[in-house]
Amino acid sequence: MERVGLYLLVLIATLPYTTVNGGAASPTAMDFIRASCKTTLHASLCVTCLSSYAGSIKGSNADHLLAKAAISVSLSNAKSASIFISKLGRVSGIKPREHQAVKDCISTMSNSVSSLSQSVQELEKMARTKGQDFEWHMSNAETWVGSALTNQNICSRGFTDRSLNGPVKDAVIKRMVYVSQVTSNALALVNRFAVRHRKGIHKP
């Protein structure tokens, strides 16, 4: 019976988590999102995650709004994954080595959530600054998102040992692959925003 709870929790991991933000999407906004997502490694996922934000991504600061939306989606997914993995670590029947790997993952995911939260704050500060201060916040945002992605990858690497093969490993890896792809896309869009801003390109 101990493994029943484990398998039910593992089953939950197969359900993708995405953030929906409402708002009617205009063709122009969707074209902008699709064009922007082409610069990411996971373009289809990028469009899927950000299409619900199309109604609010417009105007001269569209790049900024798109980058912020991408990080917000990443943060929501990272929080969800962190909660899931924490619950996984409390399920009875989990093996000692699995428990240690999960425990390490909980720590790195906590760092990832913190980094993404910091990056959102930096983007909010950006909207109120110019010149060198803007560049400072931009650099910080890129660093924080990069750090978040690194911590997510560290979590996944903690389950590479074959001795950990099983439902726990499968659940964590499946969840972390999704979160890492979303965060990778967010980093690409933040970097795109930085490049376009420095070139004086603001409008879609």
N, C-alpha and C positions, 0 to 999 in steps of 0.2 A: 504493500500500500504506500510505502514511503516514496516509491518512484512514480506513483500516480500523480502526486502533486507536482513533481519535477517535470513530467511529460506535459502536463497541462500548461505549466508556465513556459516551457519551451515552445509549445504550440503558439502562444501569444507572440513570440518573436517573429513568426512568419507574417504577421500583420504589419504592413508598412505604416509609418507614421508621417503625416505631412501636415503642414500648417495652412489653413485656409483663411483668407483675409477679406473675402467678399469684394464687392465693387465691380461695376460693369467694365468690361474690357473693350477698348476701341481697337479697330484693325491696326491703326498706327502704333499703338502701345504694344500690341502683340508682335508686330513686325520688329519693333525695337528689342523686345525680349528675345525673340528667336535669333536675331542678328547678334545680340550680345552673348547669348548662350553658345553660339558657335565657337567662341574663344575658350570654352571650357572643355574638360576631358569627357564629361558626361552630359552632352548637350540635350538629349531627350529628357533626362531626369531634371535638368535645369529648367527647361520649359514647363514641365509638369508641375514642379514645385513653385514656380514664380508666376504662372499664368493667373492665379487668383489675385495677384497684386497689381495686375495690369491697369486696373481702374485708378490707382493712385500713383502710378509711375508715369509722370508727364512733366512737361515744362522744361525750363533751362537746367534744372537740377535732376533730370531723369537718371543720369548715371549714378549720382549720389543715392537717390531713392532706391534704385535697383540693387546697389551694393548693400544698402542697409537691409532691404528685404531678404536678400540672400543670406546674410548673416543671421537674421532673425529666424529664418527657417532652419538654419544649421543649429542655432542655439536651442530651439524647440526640440529638434530631433536628438541633440546631445543630452538634454535634460531627460527626455523620455527613455533613452538608452541607459542612462545612469540609474534611473529609478528601477528599470527592468533588471539590470545586472545586480543591483543591491538586493532586490527581492530574490533573485536566483541564489545569491549567497546564503540566504536564510532558509532555503528549502531543505527539509530533512532528506537524507539519502544521498546527498552530494559527497563525492569522494574527497579525501584530504588534499590531494594535488589539485583537484578541480577547485576546491575551496580557496586554496592559496592563489591560484591564477585569477579567480574571480575577485578576491580581495585586492590584488594588485591592480586589476582593471578598474575597480571602484575608485581607487586613489587617482589613477591617471584620468579617468573620466570626470572626476571632480575638478581636476586642474583644467581640463578641456572646457567644461562649462564656465569656469571662472574666466578663462581667456576670452571666450566668445562674448561673455557679458561685458568684459573690458572693451572689446572691439566695438560693440554697439555704443557704448558710452563715448568712445573716441569719435565715432561717426556723428553722434549728436553734437559734440563740441565743434566738429568741423563746420557745421552749418552756421555757427555763430562767429567764425574766425576767418581771417584772410592772411595772405603772405606767409611769413615764416611759421606762424602759429598753425596755419592750416597744414603746411607740410609736416610739421611735427606730429600733429594728430593723425595725418594720413600714414606716416611711417609707423606710428604706434599701432594703428588698426591692422596694417599688413602683418606686423610682427605678432600681434595677438592671435590672429586667425591662423597664421602659420604654426604657432605654438599649439593651438587647439588641435590642428590636424596631426601634428607630431605625437601628441599624447594619445590620440585615437589609434594611431598606428602602433604605438607601444602596447596598448591594450590588446590589439589583435595578435601581435607577435608573442604575447605571453601564452598563447594557446597553440603554438606551432608544433609542440612536442607530440609525437604520435601516441604517447601514453595517455594523452588527454582526449583521444578520439572518443566521440560519443555524443549524446544529445545536448549536453551542456556546451561543449565546444561548438557544435553546429549552430546552436541558438545564438551564442555570443558573436561568432564570426559573421553570421548572416546579418545580425543587427549592426555590427560595426562596419561591415562593407558598405551598407546603405548610408550610415552616418558619415563615414569618411568620404564617400563620393559627393554627398551634399556639401560637406565642408570644403572639399577640393574645388567645387564649383564656386563657392562663396569667395574663396581666396582668389580664384581667377578673375572674378568680377570686381573685386576690390582692386586688384592690380590693374585691371582694365580702366577702372575709374581714375586711378592715379595717373596712368599714362595719358588718357584723354584730357584730364584736367591740366596737366603740364603743357599739353599741346594747344590748350585753349579751345578744346572741343567740348561743348556742354550739351548741345541739343541732339536728340535722336535723329 
